[in-house]
Amino acid sequence: MPYPEFMVTPMRKDLTEVGFRELKTPEDVDLEFQDSQDTLLLVVNSVCGCAAANARPAVKKAIQNDKRPVRLTTVFAGMELDAVTRAREFMLPYPPSSPCIALFKGRNLVHILERHHIEGRSAELIADNLVGAFDQHCS
């Protein structure tokens, strides 16, 4: 059962207001990965406390880096279930994780931070990890 929309709207805006595109259907997800060689950051957003305290602030800080993904996207765990399921197919063999931050080059997953990499770590440490991945994989 999805969360009430009023509850997740501020959490959605936390990313969309800084340029993330929400993927709400499996077709939206497929379009992002179709015939692209660009770098893409996919954030599996979540209502959990570690998303608010660590993941979203880290992502917002990391995208300030000179090198960053061309496309910024997000799906919301517990909301658009079909879109989240489709997005997670691109992250296989990693198990479902919320929150989660995945960097792709084309359709290839090149870096992932699962919940256990996020929980208990500061936003600064997570952002530093992402910046290192951006510096390595983004132009």
C-alpha positions as a Markdown table, in Angstrom:
| # | Residue | x | y | z |
|---|---|---|---|---|
| 1 | Met | 0.0 | 0.0 | 0.0 |
| 2 | Pro | 1.5 | 3.3 | -1.0 |
| 3 | Tyr | 2.1 | 6.1 | 1.5 |
| 4 | Pro | -0.2 | 9.1 | 1.5 |
| 5 | Glu | 0.9 | 11.5 | -1.1 |
| 6 | Phe | 0.9 | 14.5 | 1.3 |
| 7 | Met | 3.5 | 12.6 | 3.3 |
| 8 | Val | 6.0 | 12.0 | 0.5 |
| 9 | Thr | 5.5 | 15.3 | -1.5 |
| 10 | Pro | 8.2 | 17.2 | 0.5 |
| 11 | Met | 10.6 | 14.2 | 0.1 |
| 12 | Arg | 10.0 | 14.2 | -3.7 |
| 13 | Lys | 10.5 | 17.9 | -3.9 |
| 14 | Asp | 13.8 | 17.6 | -2.1 |
| 15 | Leu | 15.2 | 16.0 | -5.3 |
| 16 | Thr | 13.0 | 17.4 | -8.0 |
| 17 | Glu | 13.7 | 21.0 | -7.0 |
| 18 | Val | 17.4 | 20.4 | -7.7 |
| 19 | Gly | 16.8 | 18.9 | -11.2 |
| 20 | Phe | 15.9 | 15.2 | -10.7 |
| 21 | Arg | 13.3 | 13.8 | -13.0 |
| 22 | Glu | 10.8 | 11.5 | -11.3 |
| 23 | Leu | 10.2 | 8.2 | -13.0 |
| 24 | Lys | 6.6 | 7.1 | -12.2 |
| 25 | Thr | 6.0 | 4.3 | -14.6 |
| 26 | Pro | 8.0 | 1.4 | -16.0 |
| 27 | Glu | 7.8 | 3.1 | -19.4 |
| 28 | Asp | 9.5 | 6.2 | -17.9 |
| 29 | Val | 12.3 | 4.0 | -16.6 |
| 30 | Asp | 12.7 | 2.3 | -19.9 |
| 31 | Leu | 12.9 | 5.6 | -21.8 |
| 32 | Glu | 15.7 | 6.8 | -19.6 |
| 33 | Phe | 17.8 | 3.7 | -20.4 |
| 34 | Gln | 16.8 | 3.4 | -24.1 |
| 35 | Asp | 19.7 | 3.9 | -26.5 |
| 36 | Ser | 21.6 | 6.2 | -24.2 |
| 37 | Gln | 25.3 | 6.3 | -23.5 |
| 38 | Asp | 25.0 | 9.2 | -21.1 |
| 39 | Thr | 25.7 | 8.9 | -17.4 |
| 40 | Leu | 22.6 | 8.6 | -15.3 |
| 41 | Leu | 22.2 | 8.9 | -11.5 |
| 42 | Leu | 19.2 | 6.9 | -10.2 |
| 43 | Val | 18.1 | 7.6 | -6.6 |
| 44 | Val | 15.6 | 5.2 | -5.0 |
| 45 | Asn | 14.0 | 7.7 | -2.7 |
| 46 | Ser | 12.5 | 6.6 | 0.6 |
| 47 | Val | 10.6 | 7.8 | 3.6 |
| 48 | Cys | 13.1 | 6.2 | 6.0 |
| 49 | Gly | 15.2 | 8.4 | 8.2 |
| 50 | Cys | 18.5 | 7.6 | 6.6 |
| 51 | Ala | 17.1 | 8.9 | 3.3 |
| 52 | Ala | 16.3 | 12.3 | 4.9 |
| 53 | Ala | 19.4 | 12.6 | 7.1 |
| 54 | Asn | 22.0 | 11.1 | 4.7 |
| 55 | Ala | 21.0 | 10.1 | 1.2 |
| 56 | Arg | 19.1 | 13.1 | -0.2 |
| 57 | Pro | 21.5 | 15.7 | 1.4 |
| 58 | Ala | 24.5 | 13.7 | 0.1 |
| 59 | Val | 23.1 | 13.5 | -3.4 |
| 60 | Lys | 22.3 | 17.2 | -3.5 |
| 61 | Lys | 25.9 | 18.0 | -2.3 |
| 62 | Ala | 27.5 | 15.6 | -4.8 |
| 63 | Ile | 25.8 | 17.0 | -7.9 |
| 64 | Gln | 27.5 | 20.3 | -7.2 |
| 65 | Asn | 30.7 | 18.6 | -8.3 |
| 66 | Asp | 32.2 | 19.8 | -11.6 |
| 67 | Lys | 31.9 | 16.3 | -13.0 |
| 68 | Arg | 28.4 | 14.9 | -12.6 |
| 69 | Pro | 25.9 | 12.6 | -14.3 |
| 70 | Val | 24.2 | 14.0 | -17.4 |
| 71 | Arg | 20.8 | 12.8 | -16.3 |
| 72 | Leu | 19.4 | 12.8 | -12.7 |
| 73 | Thr | 16.5 | 10.6 | -12.0 |
| 74 | Thr | 14.5 | 9.2 | -9.1 |
| 75 | Val | 11.9 | 6.6 | -8.2 |
| 76 | Phe | 10.1 | 6.5 | -4.9 |
| 77 | Ala | 10.1 | 3.2 | -3.0 |
| 78 | Gly | 6.6 | 2.4 | -1.6 |
| 79 | Met | 4.9 | 4.6 | -4.1 |
| 80 | Glu | 5.1 | 3.9 | -7.8 |
| 81 | Leu | 5.7 | 0.2 | -7.3 |
| 82 | Asp | 5.9 | -0.8 | -10.9 |
| 83 | Ala | 8.4 | 1.9 | -11.8 |
| 84 | Val | 10.5 | 1.0 | -8.8 |
| 85 | Thr | 10.4 | -2.7 | -9.7 |
| 86 | Arg | 11.5 | -1.9 | -13.3 |
| 87 | Ala | 14.3 | 0.4 | -12.0 |
| 88 | Arg | 15.6 | -2.3 | -9.7 |
| 89 | Glu | 15.9 | -4.7 | -12.7 |
| 90 | Phe | 18.7 | -2.4 | -14.0 |
| 91 | Met | 20.5 | -2.8 | -10.6 |
| 92 | Leu | 20.6 | -6.6 | -10.6 |
| 93 | Pro | 22.3 | -8.6 | -9.1 |
| 94 | Tyr | 22.0 | -6.2 | -6.2 |
| 95 | Pro | 19.0 | -6.9 | -4.0 |
| 96 | Pro | 16.3 | -4.2 | -3.5 |
| 97 | Ser | 17.4 | -1.5 | -1.2 |
| 98 | Ser | 15.7 | 1.7 | -0.1 |
| 99 | Pro | 17.2 | 4.2 | -0.2 |
| 100 | Cys | 19.7 | 3.4 | -2.9 |
| 101 | Ile | 21.9 | 5.5 | -5.2 |
| 102 | Ala | 23.0 | 4.0 | -8.5 |
| 103 | Leu | 25.3 | 5.5 | -11.2 |
| 104 | Phe | 25.0 | 4.1 | -14.8 |
| 105 | Lys | 27.0 | 4.7 | -17.9 |
| 106 | Gly | 24.5 | 3.9 | -20.6 |
| 107 | Arg | 22.8 | 0.7 | -19.3 |
| 108 | Asn | 25.8 | -0.4 | -17.3 |
| 109 | Leu | 25.7 | 0.0 | -13.6 |
| 110 | Val | 29.1 | 1.4 | -12.6 |
| 111 | His | 28.6 | 2.4 | -9.0 |
| 112 | Ile | 26.0 | 1.7 | -6.3 |
| 113 | Leu | 25.4 | 2.7 | -2.7 |
| 114 | Glu | 22.9 | 0.4 | -1.0 |
| 115 | Arg | 21.1 | 1.2 | 2.2 |
| 116 | His | 23.8 | -0.4 | 4.3 |
| 117 | His | 26.4 | 2.0 | 2.7 |
| 118 | Ile | 24.1 | 4.9 | 3.6 |
| 119 | Glu | 22.8 | 4.1 | 7.1 |
| 120 | Gly | 25.0 | 5.4 | 9.8 |
| 121 | Arg | 27.2 | 7.4 | 7.5 |
| 122 | Ser | 27.2 | 11.2 | 7.3 |
| 123 | Ala | 25.9 | 13.0 | 4.2 |
| 124 | Glu | 29.5 | 14.3 | 3.7 |
| 125 | Leu | 31.0 | 10.8 | 3.6 |
| 126 | Ile | 28.3 | 9.6 | 1.2 |
| 127 | Ala | 28.8 | 12.7 | -1.0 |
| 128 | Asp | 32.5 | 12.1 | -1.1 |
| 129 | Asn | 31.9 | 8.6 | -2.2 |
| 130 | Leu | 29.6 | 9.8 | -5.0 |
| 131 | Val | 32.0 | 12.5 | -6.1 |
| 132 | Gly | 34.7 | 9.9 | -6.4 |
| 133 | Ala | 32.4 | 7.9 | -8.7 |
| 134 | Phe | 31.5 | 11.0 | -10.7 |
| 135 | Asp | 35.1 | 11.9 | -11.2 |
| 136 | Gln | 35.9 | 8.4 | -12.5 |
| 137 | His | 32.8 | 7.9 | -14.7 |
| 138 | Cys | 31.4 | 11.3 | -15.7 |
| 139 | Ser | 32.8 | 13.8 | -18.2 |
